[in-house]
Amino acid sequence: MPIHIYATRYSPPCRAVLMTAKQLNIDLNLKTIHLNEGQHLTEDYLKINPAHSIPTIDDNGFILWESRAIMQYLCNRYAPDSPLYPTDATKRALVDRWLNFDHTLTIAVRDACLRPYFMGVEPTEQSLKVFNDTMKLLDELIGNKKYLNGNHLTIADLSVLATTYTLKILNKDMTPFPNFKTWITGLTAEFPYVEEINKFDENDIKSQMNKTKTFFLEKLSKK
């Protein structure tokens, strides 16, 4: 039986899980959840995931949410010897460190890029400062490495890639971050599924932006 995944490609964490499954050759049955239609708040979905978040997987009755936990589970369950999530304690700790750092990246990208874009507002000065500082740190940490954790692709690469690919989708200038630009360009060229999963039509993005803005404005008006 394929693993069911409740997700949407518009969500970076969902895309991270989809890329992990592709890399591990795991079949996923995508059940699309439209956040801008409130499908994550329905009674049926809340029975599956009371936290009303995505992605969520159902692996033959085993329910799990939180993208990084799902990525770790897929590796542990279906590819325990894969370098995608190394078994060596020190190497795994470095992957886990990147996964935790990705939380910081997610907030920075969300506040300075995603939220202003989808809500049609200007980013705050503080959010831009945090974004630039975080991206500069990421650029320094990447250095001249092909992969974040050394010689092998890991789920750290896929998680950070999903978060930061948003910058490509929104046509953000990556010139100030040359190491990051080289890293993300290299992964996109090496693994065809990266662009397959992360590429969006501009008109589709605009449509989703309008739907999202309408959904949240309606919610705010009811408070």
C-alpha positions in Angstrom: 0.0 0.0 0.0 1.3 3.5 -0.8 1.8 5.9 2.0 -0.9 8.6 2.0 0.3 12.1 2.4 -1.9 15.1 3.1 -0.1 18.0 1.7 0.1 20.8 -0.9 3.0 21.7 -3.2 2.6 25.3 -2.1 4.0 24.4 1.3 7.8 24.2 1.5 7.7 21.6 4.3 5.4 19.5 2.1 7.8 19.8 -0.8 10.7 18.7 1.5 8.9 15.4 2.2 7.9 14.9 -1.4 11.6 15.3 -2.4 12.7 12.9 0.3 10.3 10.3 -1.0 11.5 10.8 -4.5 15.1 10.3 -3.5 14.2 7.1 -1.6 11.9 5.8 -4.4 9.0 5.7 -2.0 5.5 5.9 -3.5 3.2 8.5 -2.0 -0.5 9.0 -2.6 -1.0 12.7 -2.5 -4.2 13.9 -0.9 -4.1 17.7 -1.6 -5.1 19.9 1.3 -6.0 23.5 0.2 -5.2 25.7 3.1 -6.8 28.7 1.5 -10.1 26.8 1.5 -9.8 25.8 5.1 -9.6 22.1 4.3 -7.0 21.7 7.2 -9.7 22.8 9.6 -12.4 20.4 8.7 -13.7 17.9 11.2 -12.5 14.9 9.1 -8.9 16.3 8.9 -8.8 17.2 12.5 -9.5 13.6 13.4 -6.3 12.7 11.5 -4.2 15.6 12.7 -5.6 17.7 15.7 -2.7 20.2 15.1 -4.3 20.9 11.7 -0.9 21.2 10.1 0.5 19.8 6.9 2.2 17.6 5.8 0.7 14.6 7.5 1.3 11.0 6.5 -0.8 7.8 7.0 1.5 4.8 6.6 -0.9 1.9 7.0 -2.6 3.5 10.0 0.5 5.1 11.5 -0.2 8.8 11.5 2.7 11.3 11.6 2.9 15.1 11.1 5.8 17.6 11.1 7.9 17.5 8.0 11.3 16.9 9.5 9.9 14.0 11.7 8.4 12.5 8.5 11.6 12.8 6.6 13.5 11.1 9.4 10.8 8.4 9.7 10.9 7.6 6.0 14.7 7.1 6.1 14.6 5.1 9.3 11.7 2.9 8.2 12.5 2.4 4.5 16.2 3.1 4.0 18.0 2.7 7.3 21.4 2.5 5.7 20.9 5.4 3.3 23.4 8.3 3.6 20.4 10.5 3.2 20.1 10.2 7.0 23.4 8.7 8.2 23.6 6.2 11.0 26.9 7.5 12.4 26.0 9.5 15.6 28.2 12.5 14.8 27.1 12.7 11.1 23.5 12.4 12.1 23.9 15.1 14.8 25.1 17.5 12.1 22.1 16.7 9.9 19.8 17.3 12.9 21.6 20.6 13.6 20.8 21.7 10.0 17.2 20.6 10.4 16.9 22.7 13.5 18.6 25.7 11.8 16.0 25.3 9.0 13.4 26.4 11.6 15.2 29.7 11.8 15.4 29.9 8.0 11.7 29.1 7.7 10.7 32.0 10.0 13.0 34.4 8.2 11.7 33.5 4.7 8.1 33.5 5.9 8.2 37.0 7.5 10.3 38.8 4.9 9.1 37.0 1.7 6.1 34.8 1.9 3.8 36.7 4.2 4.3 40.0 2.4 3.9 38.4 -1.0 0.7 36.6 -0.3 -0.9 39.3 1.8 0.1 42.1 -0.6 2.0 44.2 2.0 5.5 45.5 2.4 7.9 43.5 4.6 8.9 45.2 7.8 12.4 46.6 8.3 13.0 44.1 11.1 11.9 41.1 9.1 14.3 42.2 6.2 17.2 42.5 8.7 16.5 39.1 10.1 16.2 37.6 6.6 19.5 39.1 5.4 21.4 38.2 8.5 20.1 34.6 8.4 20.9 34.3 4.7 24.4 35.7 5.2 25.0 33.1 7.9 23.6 30.3 5.6 25.9 31.5 2.8 28.9 31.4 5.2 28.0 27.9 6.5 27.7 26.5 3.0 31.0 27.8 1.9 32.3 25.9 -1.1 30.5 22.7 -0.2 28.4 20.8 -2.7 26.1 19.4 0.1 25.4 20.9 3.5 26.8 18.0 5.4 29.9 17.1 3.3 30.1 14.5 0.5 26.6 13.2 0.5 23.1 14.5 -0.1 21.1 14.4 3.2 17.6 15.3 4.3 19.2 18.5 5.6 19.8 19.6 2.0 16.2 18.7 1.0 14.7 20.5 4.0 16.7 23.7 3.5 16.3 23.5 -0.2 12.5 23.4 0.1 12.5 26.4 2.4 14.9 28.5 0.3 13.6 27.5 -3.1 10.8 30.0 -2.3 13.4 32.7 -3.2 13.7 31.3 -6.7 9.9 31.0 -7.1 9.5 34.7 -6.0 12.5 35.7 -8.2 14.4 37.1 -5.3 17.9 38.4 -6.0 20.4 35.8 -4.8 23.5 37.7 -5.9 24.4 38.8 -2.3 24.6 35.1 -1.4 27.0 33.5 -3.9 27.7 30.2 -2.0 24.0 29.7 -1.5 23.3 30.4 -5.2 25.9 27.9 -6.3 24.6 25.3 -3.9 20.9 25.6 -4.9 21.7 25.8 -8.6 23.9 22.6 -8.3 21.1 20.6 -6.5 18.5 21.7 -9.0 20.7 20.6 -11.9 21.7 17.3 -10.3 18.3 16.1 -9.2 15.5 16.5 -11.8 12.8 16.1 -9.2 13.8 19.3 -7.5 12.4 21.5 -10.3 9.6 19.0 -10.9 8.3 19.4 -7.4 9.2 23.1 -6.8 8.4 24.7 -10.1 5.2 26.8 -10.4 3.5 28.7 -13.2 3.4 32.4 -12.5 -0.3 32.7 -13.1 -0.9 29.8 -10.7 1.1 31.6 -8.0 -0.9 34.8 -8.5 -4.1 32.8 -8.3 -3.0 31.2 -5.1 -1.9 34.5 -3.7 -5.3 36.0 -4.3 -7.1 33.0 -2.8 -4.9 33.1 0.3 -5.3 36.8 0.8 -9.1 36.5 0.5 -9.2 33.5 2.9 -7.2 35.3 5.7 -9.0 38.6 5.3 -12.4 36.8 5.7 -11.1 35.1 8.8 -9.9 38.4 10.2 -13.2 40.1 9.5 -15.1 37.4 11.5 -13.0 38.1 14.7 
